[in-house]
Amino acid sequence: MENSITHKEESIKSLLSEVLADFNTLDETNFSNNFTAIQKKFNEALMLQNELNALKSRWNITKNETIFALAKQIKLKYDNTITEWKRKIQAVQKELELTQNQKKLASYRK
């Protein structure tokens, strides 16, 4: 039983480490593909965590601090990534509005 718990914990740590690393490689060219991969890995880790919680509740084993720390880092990185992409989108949106306004002015001048 202890081996199963350890194996699940190591799998979760590995998946969460990959998620954190993938967040660090996100950019405009790979956002769609990488974000989908991040979600898939995170969901797999969540599934394993649920299985692990079920095992631990039977054996009254404490939580793994490394997994907890990785999850907290991912939450912060996720929040920062969303904020950064929101800022980028807003900047592009303003540029588009400016371009549209310039087109309108040009058409009025004709």
C-alpha positions in Angstrom: 0.0 0.0 0.0 2.8 2.4 0.9 4.4 1.7 -2.5 1.2 2.7 -4.3 1.0 5.9 -2.4 4.6 6.8 -3.0 4.2 6.0 -6.7 1.1 8.2 -7.0 2.9 11.0 -5.2 5.9 10.8 -7.5 3.6 10.8 -10.5 1.8 13.8 -9.3 5.1 15.7 -8.6 6.3 14.8 -12.0 3.2 16.0 -13.7 3.0 19.2 -11.7 6.7 20.0 -12.4 6.0 19.5 -16.1 3.0 21.9 -15.9 5.1 24.5 -14.2 7.8 24.1 -16.8 5.3 24.3 -19.6 3.9 27.6 -18.2 7.4 29.0 -18.5 7.6 28.2 -22.2 4.2 29.7 -23.3 4.4 32.3 -26.0 2.4 33.6 -28.9 3.5 30.8 -31.3 2.7 27.8 -29.0 0.0 29.1 -26.6 -2.9 27.1 -28.0 -1.1 23.8 -28.2 0.9 24.2 -24.9 -2.1 25.4 -22.9 -4.1 22.4 -24.0 -1.2 20.1 -23.0 -1.0 22.0 -19.6 -4.7 21.4 -19.0 -4.4 17.7 -19.9 -1.4 17.2 -17.5 -3.1 19.1 -14.7 -6.3 17.1 -15.1 -4.3 13.9 -14.9 -2.5 15.1 -11.8 -5.9 16.1 -10.3 -7.3 12.6 -11.0 -4.2 11.0 -9.4 -4.6 13.3 -6.4 -8.2 12.3 -5.9 -7.1 8.6 -6.0 -4.3 9.4 -3.5 -6.7 11.2 -1.2 -9.0 8.2 -1.2 -6.1 6.0 -0.2 -4.8 8.3 2.4 -8.1 8.8 4.1 -8.2 5.1 4.7 -4.7 5.1 6.2 -4.7 8.6 7.8 -1.6 9.7 6.1 -0.6 13.4 6.0 -0.4 15.5 2.8 2.7 15.7 0.8 4.3 19.2 1.2 6.1 19.1 -2.1 2.9 18.5 -4.0 1.3 21.3 -2.0 4.1 23.7 -2.8 4.1 22.8 -6.5 0.3 23.3 -6.7 0.7 26.7 -5.1 3.5 27.7 -7.6 1.2 26.6 -10.5 -1.6 28.7 -9.1 0.6 31.8 -8.9 2.1 31.1 -12.4 -1.4 30.6 -13.8 -2.6 33.8 -12.4 0.4 35.7 -13.7 0.1 34.1 -17.1 -3.6 35.0 -17.4 -2.8 38.6 -16.3 0.0 38.9 -18.8 -2.0 37.6 -21.7 -5.0 39.8 -20.7 -2.6 42.8 -20.8 -1.3 41.7 -24.3 -4.8 41.3 -25.6 -5.9 44.7 -24.3 -2.8 46.3 -26.0 -3.7 44.6 -29.3 -7.3 45.6 -28.9 -6.3 49.3 -28.4 -4.1 49.1 -31.5 -7.0 47.8 -33.6 -9.3 50.5 -32.3 -6.7 53.1 -33.2 -6.3 51.6 -36.7 -10.1 51.6 -37.2 -10.4 55.2 -36.1 -7.6 56.2 -38.5 -9.5 54.5 -41.3 -12.6 56.3 -40.4 -10.8 59.6 -40.4 -9.2 58.8 -43.8 -12.6 58.0 -45.2 -14.1 61.3 -43.9 -11.3 63.3 -45.5 -12.1 61.9 -48.9 
